[in-house]
Amino acid sequence: MQKEEAKARIEQLSTELEQHNYNYYVLSHPVVSDYDFDMLLEELIKLEKEFPEFLNPNSPSQRIGGQITKQFATVKHRYPMLSLSNSYSKEEMTEFDARARKGLGIDAASLFGDELEYVCELKFDGLSISLIYENGELKQAVTRGDGVQGDDVTTNVKTIKSIPLKLKGDFPPLFEIRGEIFLPHKAFEEINAEREEIGEPPLANPRNAASGTMKMQDSSVVAKRKLDCFMYYVLGENLRFETHFDNLEKAKKWGFKISEKSRLCKGIDEVFAFIEHWDKERYKLPYDIDGIVIKLNSYAYQEQLGMTAKSPRWAIAYKYKAAQVSTVLETISYQVGRTGSITPVANLKPVLLAGTTVKRASLHNADIIAKLDVRLNDTVFVEKGGEIIPKIVGVDFSKRSPDALPFEYRTDCPECKSILVRTAGEANHYCPNENGCPPQIKGKMEHYVSRKAMNIESLGSETIEQLHKEGLIKNIADIYELKKEDLLPLDRMAEKSVNNLLEGIEESKKVPFERVLYAIGIRHVGETTAKKIARKVKSIELLMNSSLEQLLEIDEVGEIIAKSIQAFFANETNKSIVLHLQQKGVQFSLSEDQLQQGTEKLKGLSFVISGVFQKHSRDELKNMIEQNGGKNTGSISSKTSYILAGENMGPEKLKKAESLGVKLISEDDFLNMIA
């Protein structure tokens, strides 16, 4: 393909992919399949690698992330990002309306026969963001910070697919637009399910999760979190309209995601009606809101009213009270997770809360129970605020029986009666009987056969429960001992389903080592970490015999993970299960193809990658470093062996490299090292 032809095709693909993103994430109306979209994106990435001079910083290919940001630069806001005054009652809202009228010199209850125009918007519960667009392209994304200055998170924001990288239509040459980055309920639940799979505590609520995600150093992790964003305020010198609502409507046409729930209200009574409507309906939304934002529609009126030192006089936030009820705590039960983690659960007298009947609430751990001083038969306050799962937030001590005894956290496992343990620095108690405790055994098997692990589709949780109850499987290795004659006599086991199950088990023997390593369920070892460990150690035997120091040399393996790996293989039952799986043909080492790709040429060397490269992407270079025994690090230190420097390397990194005497090498130098 000639250069001009490639340039035209890259521009065409970029425009097409951005339109598909807009259709899917803003309009919720996709017109191509996921497969077709992926094929277009793959073609774009390939062309950009072949013709890097045509790679635009706002290309749709940049949405997949991959850049590492060690330090987020501080940026001063062009327009201060002030916080809003809060209101909690109709009386306070009426006072706000009266102050606005007085400030505008309007004494009567009407203006030219009409009430004041307000725009009512849902107050999304997430992270405020300011986006600057220049000539229709995203230039910079800055967090609110202290209102005067915030952090530059442009690299991470580019991964949010509802935020346009390039605009369409008659947009101003330079303007700013503000909004709220949030985590939808579905994405939040997926993240927590994944965390629980690897034995990590669940995130508390979508708001904190969104805020924490935006400050992550690896933008590829941010991309996987599926953040979303609604825009709600346009600022600039040459805006198309004189009112806030009209400019938001115009911003929709430029490509921004603007909430369809916003309303133009005439007078404070219509504002009250909007507030009351969403107080009841907010729990049906697929994301969290904690109130309503009310703004004067006219920019002229906004300017006339001005601002205080802390907040604008022309806007206010009506905050909903977190939905809370009181009920009786009848009993406390305990759940045992796959990793042995014990979670106490409050069993409540059923009560209606935010439109649903609540019978249970999480108590998290022993420390929370002690802090709240929760006792059996207490009347407790249950809340459903930012959290998806209801939680107990307090006790009505006035209703406590004088005979109520302090609650004693159980010392043994509710399932197998093993004595519980609690590691220093961890909040949860654990059952140590990982190979004899039924919920842990079944949980490990469910994890082992899951899609991201061994992907044995025919072996679901109900079938595992049935086979475990019949004594046919006691651990994950027993799955490979199942025979047709054992399965056919069982309920719901016809010949076709048995054949499918056995074929799925046989097929799982082809699953590569990195997924097997994830599947065996070492605590704290997730999908990505398993991949990095497998590439580094190459076989299960080498992993079993690795010292703590050797484990700590692996990228993304810290002390907690390293000690967890050692503890796993110190258990003779675990070692026996692994040996059994090996004998059955499960892959516990890298394949010949993978080994041929790897060498030890970079053993003992650590690299920092910085800048833009001509022949390979940063991810490809990282893979080459790992495949040849080297280590990727995100920041420069005295221990850094080389900086693999491309074009546009940051001046701060260059300065630090010079001060520490770290050698810079080019892409060609690096390729010669591994040739």
N, C-alpha and C positions, 0 to 999 in steps of 0.2 A: 504494500500500500504506500502510495506517495504521501509526502508530508501534508500537502494541502488537502488531500483526500482524507487523511487521518484526522486533521484538525476539524474538518467539517463533520466527520462522523462522531468525534468526541463531543462537539457542541450539540449535535442532534441527540445523542444518547443522554447527555446531561439534562437537556430540556425535557426529554421524554420521561426520564426517571424522576425528576423533580415533580412533574405533573402527576405521575403515578403515586408518589409519596403524598401529594396534596389530596388526591382523590381518596386515598386509603385513610390517612391519619387526620385530615381536616374535614373532608366531606363524608367520611365513612361509607364511601361508594366506590370500591375498587372496580376497575374495568379489565384488569389482567390477572392471571393466576400468579401465586407466589413463585411457581417454577419459572414462568415467563419473565417475571421481574428479575429473578436471580440470574437468568441467562443474559439479560440486558446489562445488568450490573457487572457480571463477569467479563463481558465483552469490553465494557468501559475500562475496567481495571487493567485488562490485558493491553489495550491500546495506550493507556496512560503510562504503563511500564515501558512500552516500546517507543513511545514518543513523549518522554517526561517534560519536554519544553512546553507542552500543551496542558499540563496538569494545573488546574485552577485550585487555589486554596479552598474554594467553596464547591468543589466537585461533589456529586452525590457519593462518590467512593470514599470521601472523608467521613461519612456517617458511621462507618464500621469501627472507627477509633483505631487505637494502636499507639498513639503518642503518649509519652510519659511526661507529666508535669510535676516536678519535685517542689517547686515554689510558685505560688500563684502571685503574680505581680499586683501591687496595689494601684488602683486607678481612681482619680478624683472625678466625681460625677459632674457633668456639665450643668445639669439641673439637680438640686438636692433631692434625695429620695426620702422625704419625710414620712414619719409614721402618722397614722390617722388617730384622731380622738375616738374613744370608745363610748358607746351608749348601750344601756341595758334595759331601758324602759320607754314606753310611749311618751311619758312626761319629758324625758331628756330629748327625745326626738322633736317634740313640739317646741322645746326651748331652742334647739338648733335651727328650726325653721324660722322662729321669731328673730333670732340673732342675725340670720341671713337677710331677712326682710329689713331689719333695722340698718344693717350695714349697707344695704342697697338704697336706703331712703324710701322704702315702701311701707307706709303705715297701714293702708287698707288691707283687707284680706284677699284682695285680688289685684292683678296687674293687667291693665287694659282688658279687663273682663276675664282673664285667664289666671289660673294659679301658676306659681313658680314651677318651672320644668326641672325635674330631677331624673337622673339616670340611676336605676337600681340594678346592682350586679351581685352575683353570688360572691361571697368572700372565700376564695379557695384556700385550703389549709396546706400550704407548701412553702416554697422558697421564692421570694421576690427576685426578679431579674430585669435588667435593663439592657436592651439590644440597640446597637447603633448600626444604621444602614447607610452606606455611601454608594451613590450611583446604582442602587438596586441590589447591592450585595452586602451580606452580613460582614461587618467590619470588626465588631467587638461585642462581647457579652460580659456584663459586670454585675456582681451580686450587690445587694443593698448595703451590706457592711454596716457602718455607723450612720448611714444617711448622707454623709459628706464624701466618703470614699469607700470603695468595695474591692473585691478580688476579681481579677480578669480570669474568667472560666470559659473563654471562647472555645477552646479545644473540646471541652466536655459538652458544651451546649450544641456543637455541631452534630453530635450523635443523636439529638432529640429530633425525631423525624417529623413532628408536627411544627417545628420551627423552620421556616423557609430560609435557604441559603441564598437564593436569588429570587427577586420579586418580579411580578408581571404588572403591566398596566401603567397608569400615569402617576407614579410615586414621586415624592419630592427628591431632589438630588441628595439631601442630607437630612436625616431625622432620627429620632429616638422613639422606641416603643417599649412599654413596660408590661410585664405580665407575671404570672405565677407558675413556676415549675412544680409539678405534683406527681405523685405516684398513684395510679388507679388501684382500686382494691384488688383486682385480679392479679396485677403484676406484683403487688405486695404479698399476696398469699403465695404466689409461685416462689418468690425469694425466700420466704420463711419455710416453705416445704423443702427447698433445697438445703437451707441451713440446718434444718432438723435432720435431714438425711446424713449430713456429715458430722452430726453431734454438736453443732454450734447453737447457742441460744437464739430464739427468734427475735427479730427486731420488734421494738415496742409499738411503733405506729407509723403510718405512711409519711407523715410530716417529717419526723426525724430521719426516716430512711431516705427521703428525697434530698434533704439538706446534706446528709452525710455523703450520699452518692455524688453530689455535685462537687465535692471537694476531694474526690478520689484522684489518685495520681495517674492511674492507668485508664485512658479514655475508652479502651476496648471493654473494660468491665462496666463502665458507665453505659455504653451502648447496649449491653445485655440487660440492663435494669428496666428498660421500657418506660422511661420517664415520659411525661406529656406536658404540654404547656398551653394555657389560655392567655392571650394578650388582652389588656384592658385600658391602656392609656397611650395616646400618641402625643409627642412633643416635637416642636420644631418651628422654624421661622416661616416656612412657606406651606402651611397646611392648606388642604383643599377647602375646608369648611370652617364656619365660625362656631360650631357646636361639637361637643364631645361625642354625642351619639352618632352624628353624621360621619365624623372622621373614623369611628370604629367600623361603621358599615362600609366605608371606603376601604379600610384596611383589610377587610375580608376579601375584597377583589384583588388586592395586592398579593394575597396568598397566606395571610395570617389566620390562625385558628381563634376565632372570637366566639365567646359563649352565646348560644342561641337563647339562653335563659334571661339575658339582660332585657330590661324594659324601660321605656321612656314613660315616666309618670307625671301627671299634672296634679300638683298639690300634695300635701302631706298625707291626706286620706288614702290616696292611691299607693303611696309609699307603705303605709300601714298594711294595706291589703296584700301587697307583695311580700312583706315580712312575714305575715301570718300564714300565707300560702306555703312558703318554703320552710317554715318552722315544722310543718306537718310532713311535707314531701321530701325533705332533705335526705332522709334515710333510704330513699329509693334511688338516689344518685350513685353512679359507679365510682365516685371519688368523695373525699371529705370536704365539707364546708363548715365554717364555724360562725357564720353570720352573713350579713348583707352590707355592701358598701353603697352609700348614697352620695351622689355628686351632683352639683348644679350643672346643668347641661351647657349653659352659655359660657364661652371662654371670656367674654367681656365681663360677665358677672364674677367669674373666678378671679380675674385680674383685679377687679374692683375690691373684692373682699380680702384678697391677699392671704398672708400666712402669719402664724405666730412663729416663735423660734423652733417649735417642735412639730407643728402640724398645719395643714391648710385649713382656712376657715370655711371653705366652700365644700368640704366633704367630711363625712363621718362614717364610722363603722358601727352598725348595730350588731352586738355580739349575742348569739344564742347561749343560753345556759346549757351546759352539758346535760343530756338526758339522764336523770337520776331518780331512782326509786329506793324505798326501803323494804326489806323483806327479812325473813328468818333464815339464818344459816343452820341447816338441819344436821348435815354431816360433812366431813372432809374425807375425800378418797384420794388415792394416789395412782397416777398413770406411770407405766414403765415404758420408756422409749427404746428404740433399736440399740442405742449405745449404752443403755442402762440408766440413763438420766431419769430421775424421779421428779414428777410434776404434781404438786398438790392441787386438788380441784375442790372448790366449794360447791356442795350440792344444796340448792336453795329451795325454799317454798316458792313454787311457780308464781311469777309476777310479770305483768305486761310492761315492757320497756321499749320505747322508740318503735312501736308497731309490731314487736315480736315478743313471744313468751319466753322468758329467761328462766332456766332451771339450774344452770351451772355457771360458774365464773372462775377464772384462773386466779390462783393465789401465788403463782410463780415459784416461790422457794421458802425455806424456813425463815430467812431473814425478814421477808415481807410479812409473814404471819406474826413474827415477834414485834415488828415495828408497828403494825396496826393493832396489836394485842387482840387478835380475833379469838373468840372462844365459841364452843358449840352452843347452839340455841341463842346466840346473840342476834339482835336486830341490826342488820348491816346496811350500809348505803352502797348501792350498785350503780355504776355509771357506764354509759356507752358514749364516750366522747370521740377522741381521735383513734382510739383502739377499735379494731374489728370485733374482738372478743370482749364481752362485758368483764369489768373488773370491780373488785371491792375496793372502795376508796376510804371507808371509815366505819366506825361502830357507833351506834346510838347507845352510849353508856347509861343514859337515863332509864333504859328498858332492860338493862342487864340484871339477871338474877343474882342475888347476894351469894348463892351457892355455886356460881359459875367458876370453874377451876381453870387456871392458865392452860392453854393448849400445849400438849407435849408432842413434838414431831416424832413420828415413828422411827425406830432404829433399825428395823429389818425390812426386807423387800416384801411388798404385799403379795407377790406372786410365788417366790421361791423360798422366802424366809431367811435369805442370806443377810448378814449384818451389813448395813449401808456404810459407805465410805464417803468422805468429802475431802477433796484435794485442796490444799492451801491456795487461796486466791480465786477459787471458783465458787459460784453461788449455789449450785445444785449438789444434792446428794446423788450418789450412784450405787447401783447394785453391781458388785464385782463379779457375780456369777454369770459371765457373758455367754458361756457355752452350756449352761444348765437352766437358765431362767426362760420359761416359755415365751413371753412377749419379745425378749431379746432374740431368741432363736428364730421365731417366725418373722420378726422385723428384719433380721439379717438376710433371711431367705427372700423376702419381698424386695429388699434393696438389691440383692444379687441378680435377680431376674428382671429388674426394671429396665426401661428402654435405654437409658444412658449407660447402663452397665452391660449385662450379658444379653439383654433383649430377648428373653424367652417369653413371647407373648402369651402362649397357651397356659402358662403357669401363673395364674392370678392369685390374689390373696385368699379367695374362698377355696381354691384347689389346694393351696399350701396348707391352709387350716385343716382340710379334710385329710391330706396325706400325713400331716404331723399327728393328727388324732389317731389315725390307723397305725401309727408307728413305722410308717414306710420311710419317712425322712426325719432325721434328728439334727442334721446340720446341712450346710450347702453342698458338701461333697456327696451326701446321700442322693442328691438329685440325679447323679450320673449312674446310680445303681438301680434306678427304676426299670422294671421290665413289664412287657405287655401283659403277661399272665397275672401280674400283681395288680394291675390297674383296671382291667376289664370287669372284674366282679364288683367294683365300687359303684356307688350311686353316681349318676350323671356322667358315666364314663363309657360312651359308645365307642365302637371301633375307630370311627373317623377322628373323634376328639383325642383318643389315645395315640393314634398315629401322628397327629399334628403335634401333640405334646412331645413325643419321643423324637420327632424330626427337629423340633425347635431346640431340644436339649443337645442333639448331635451337632446342629448348626452352630451352637454357642462355642464349640471348641475352636472355631475359627476366629473368635473375637480377639483382637490384638492385646498385647501385654498391658498397655496403659489403661485400657478399660477393665481388664481383669483386676488390676491393682486397685482401681476405684471400687470394683464390685465386691471385693472380699471384706470391705467395711472397716478399714483402719480408722479409728476416730480422728477427726480433724483433717483427713485426707480427702479432699474433694476432687472433682473431675479434672480441673486444671492442674492442681498440684500433683496428682497421680501421673499425668502426662509428663510433667517435668522430671519427676523422680525416675520414671521408666526410661526416658531418654538418657538420663545421667548414669544410672546404675546398670541398665541393660538386662539384668536378670534378677529373679527373686532370690537366688542364692547369694548374690553379691549384696542385695539389700538386707537380707537376714544378718549378714556378717559385718555390716557397716558400723563403724564406731560413731559416737555422737558427733565428733569433729567432722567426720566424712559426710554425715547427713546434713550438717549445718552448712556445708559448702554448696549444697543443691539450692538452686534458685527457688525462692518462695518457701523454703523450709526453715522455720525458726525453731527455737528451743522447745516450744510446746508440741509442735508436730513431730520433731525428731524424737522426743521422749515417748510420744504416743506410738511411733513406729517400733521403737525398741521394746516397749511394754507389750505390744501385740505379739511380737515374735518370741518374747520371753515366755509366753504361755505355750506349754507343750501341746495342748489341744489344738491351738491355732496352727502350729507347725505341722501337726499330724494331718489336719484338714487340707492345708496347702499341698502337702506331699501326695495325699489322696487325689486331689484335683489334677496335679501334674501327671500322675499315673494314668488318669483317665483321658489325658490328651489336651487339657486346658493350657493355653499359651502363657507361660511364665517367663518368657524372655523375648527380646526383640527379634523380629523375623530376619532372615538372611538379607533381604532387600534393605531393611532398616539399618542393619549392621554394616552393610557395604557403604551406605551413605555416611557413616560415622567414622571418626578417627580420634586419636588422642593428641593431635598436633597442637591443640591449644590448652592442653591440660595445665592447670595451675595459673592460667591467665584470666584476668577479668577485664571486661570491656564496657565502656560507656558509649552508646550510639547517639550522635547529635547531628542535626542538619538534614538536608534532602539529598538523595542519592540518584545516580543516573541509571544504573544497571539493575538494582534490586530494591525492593521496598524494605523498610525498617524491620518488619516482621520476618521477611526472608533472611535478612542478615542475622537477626537474633537466632533463628533456627539453625543457621550455618554455624554460629558460635557454639550453640549447645551440642549440635551433632559432631562437632570436632573437639568436644571435651572442655570448652571454655565456659565462662560464666558471664551472664549479663547483669550489670548493676545500673541503677537509675541515677546515681549521683557520683560525682568525682571525689575521690579521697586519696590519701597517700598510698592506699592499697590497690588503686586502679593501675592496671598494666598498660592499657592503651585507650586512647579515645579514637573511635572510628568516626572521622569527621567528614561530613558532607557539606554541601553549599548552605549558606545562611546559618551557620552554627552560631548559637547565641553568644554575645560578647561576654556575658558573665561567666559562662562555662569556659570560654577561651582564657579569660583572665585567671580563673581558678586553676586551670590546667598549667598555665605558665608559672604560677606561684608555687605549685607543688612539683613542678618538673615532670609532669606526665606527658609522654610522647603522643603526638597526633599522627595518625596514619590515614591514608586515603582509602577509598573503596578498592582501587586497584592493588594497593599495598596489601590490604586484607586478603583479597582473592589470591594473591601470590603466596601468602602465608599458608593457605589451606590447599593450594594446588597440588 
